[in-house]
Amino acid sequence: MTTAGTPLAPATQASLGRYRIFVRDLVVPWNIGIYDHEHDGPQRVRINVDLLVREASQFDADKYRQVVCYAGVVDGIRKLADDGHINLVETLASRVAEMCLADDRVLEATVRTEKLDAIEGVSSVGIEITRTQDTPSQEAGRVVRVVHDDPNA
């Protein structure tokens, strides 16, 4: 996701600065959805990412290796799209957040995922999640029951 960063000194988090990076309105074709017609091919998904990042102890904002690379975030998201079909935008958002949090400098990741063509007459549907370094993903080991629109199913 990122270029190897400058090692962080054992300073306290309170003594280090923070900054935000973001990716806005990235549209990626994604194999996503629970319905039969959603397995026919990819659909457009818009992704927005906002990351709270810890600065290095000797931070120099003009040194590329010291910052989280937003191009790396975009490339990482595009690579996730190649991992095969997923059912839910919740899963997609969680995977993007986990990818971003794999960089120890990222303290918090807010990810919004939207399906752009899911419902006729609606510009988008989706979710937004926030994950932090100290809040592990709840996805591991979780069982999700799919509820169908058909009340007889």
C-alpha positions as CSV (number, residue, x, y, z in Angstrom):
1,M,0.0,0.0,0.0
2,T,2.7,2.5,0.9
3,T,6.4,3.1,0.4
4,A,8.4,1.9,3.4
5,G,8.1,4.7,5.8
6,T,10.7,6.3,8.1
7,P,10.8,4.2,11.4
8,L,8.7,5.8,14.1
9,A,10.7,6.6,17.2
10,P,9.3,5.4,20.6
11,A,7.8,8.8,21.3
12,T,4.4,8.9,22.7
13,Q,1.5,9.3,20.3
14,A,0.5,12.6,22.1
15,S,3.9,14.1,21.2
16,L,3.6,13.3,17.5
17,G,1.6,15.2,15.0
18,R,-1.2,13.8,12.9
19,Y,-2.5,14.5,9.4
20,R,-5.3,13.3,7.2
21,I,-5.0,11.9,3.7
22,F,-8.0,11.1,1.5
23,V,-9.1,9.5,-1.7
24,R,-12.4,10.9,-3.1
25,D,-14.8,9.3,-5.6
26,L,-12.7,6.4,-6.8
27,V,-14.9,4.4,-9.1
28,V,-13.9,0.8,-9.6
29,P,-15.7,-2.1,-11.4
30,W,-16.3,-4.7,-8.7
31,N,-17.9,-8.2,-8.7
32,I,-20.2,-7.6,-5.8
33,G,-23.8,-8.5,-4.7
34,I,-26.0,-11.3,-3.5
35,Y,-28.6,-11.4,-6.3
36,D,-28.2,-13.7,-9.3
37,H,-28.0,-10.8,-11.7
38,E,-25.1,-9.3,-9.7
39,H,-23.0,-12.4,-10.5
40,D,-23.2,-11.7,-14.2
41,G,-20.3,-9.2,-14.2
42,P,-18.8,-6.2,-12.3
43,Q,-20.8,-3.2,-11.3
44,R,-19.6,0.3,-10.5
45,V,-18.6,1.0,-6.9
46,R,-17.5,4.4,-5.6
47,I,-15.0,4.4,-2.8
48,N,-14.0,7.3,-0.5
49,V,-11.3,6.9,2.1
50,D,-10.2,9.2,4.9
51,L,-7.1,8.2,6.9
52,L,-5.8,9.7,10.1
53,V,-2.1,9.3,10.0
54,R,0.6,9.6,12.7
55,E,3.7,11.6,11.7
56,A,7.2,10.2,12.1
57,S,9.2,11.6,15.1
58,Q,11.4,13.7,12.9
59,F,8.6,14.5,10.4
60,D,9.4,16.3,7.2
61,A,6.3,16.7,5.0
62,D,8.4,17.1,2.0
63,K,10.0,13.7,2.3
64,Y,8.0,11.1,0.3
65,R,9.1,8.1,2.4
66,Q,7.7,9.7,5.5
67,V,4.1,10.1,4.3
68,V,1.4,7.5,3.6
69,C,1.1,7.4,-0.2
70,Y,-2.5,8.0,-1.5
71,A,-1.5,6.5,-4.8
72,G,-0.6,3.3,-2.9
73,V,-4.0,3.4,-1.3
74,V,-5.7,3.6,-4.8
75,D,-3.5,0.8,-6.2
76,G,-4.3,-1.4,-3.2
77,I,-8.0,-0.8,-3.6
78,R,-7.8,-1.7,-7.3
79,K,-5.9,-4.9,-6.4
80,L,-8.6,-5.9,-3.9
81,A,-11.1,-5.8,-6.8
82,D,-9.2,-8.7,-8.4
83,D,-9.7,-10.9,-5.4
84,G,-13.0,-12.3,-6.7
85,H,-16.7,-11.9,-6.0
86,I,-17.9,-10.5,-2.6
87,N,-21.5,-10.3,-1.4
88,L,-21.7,-7.1,0.5
89,V,-20.5,-3.5,0.5
90,E,-19.9,-4.0,4.2
91,T,-17.3,-6.6,3.4
92,L,-15.7,-4.4,0.8
93,A,-15.4,-1.4,3.2
94,S,-14.0,-3.7,5.9
95,R,-11.3,-5.0,3.6
96,V,-10.3,-1.6,2.4
97,A,-10.1,-0.4,6.0
98,E,-8.0,-3.4,7.0
99,M,-5.6,-2.8,4.0
100,C,-5.1,0.8,5.1
101,L,-4.6,-0.1,8.8
102,A,-1.9,-2.6,7.8
103,D,0.4,0.5,7.7
104,D,1.2,1.2,11.4
105,R,1.2,4.9,10.7
106,V,-2.5,4.8,9.9
107,L,-4.4,5.4,13.2
108,E,-7.9,5.5,11.8
109,A,-9.6,4.6,8.5
110,T,-13.0,5.8,7.5
111,V,-14.3,4.1,4.3
112,R,-17.4,4.8,2.3
113,T,-18.5,2.2,-0.3
114,E,-21.4,2.9,-2.7
115,K,-22.9,0.8,-5.4
116,L,-23.8,3.2,-8.2
117,D,-26.2,1.1,-10.2
118,A,-28.0,-1.0,-7.6
119,I,-31.4,0.6,-7.5
120,E,-33.0,2.4,-10.4
121,G,-33.7,6.1,-9.7
122,V,-31.2,6.2,-6.8
123,S,-27.7,7.6,-7.4
124,S,-26.1,5.3,-4.9
125,V,-26.5,3.0,-1.9
126,G,-23.8,1.9,0.5
127,I,-22.3,2.3,3.9
128,E,-19.5,4.1,5.8
129,I,-17.4,2.5,8.5
130,T,-14.6,3.7,10.7
131,R,-11.9,1.4,12.0
132,T,-9.0,2.3,14.3
133,Q,-5.7,0.6,15.1
134,D,-7.0,-0.3,18.6
135,T,-10.3,-1.6,17.3
136,P,-9.8,-4.9,15.5
137,S,-12.2,-5.9,12.7
138,Q,-15.2,-7.9,13.9
139,E,-15.4,-9.7,10.5
140,A,-13.1,-12.6,11.5
141,G,-15.1,-15.6,12.6
142,R,-18.4,-13.8,12.3
143,V,-21.4,-15.6,10.7
144,V,-23.6,-13.4,8.6
145,R,-27.1,-14.6,7.7
146,V,-28.4,-13.3,4.3
147,V,-31.9,-12.1,4.4
148,H,-33.8,-12.3,1.1
149,D,-36.4,-9.8,-0.1
150,D,-38.8,-12.8,-0.6
151,P,-40.8,-13.2,2.7
152,N,-41.4,-16.8,1.9
153,A,-37.7,-17.7,1.5
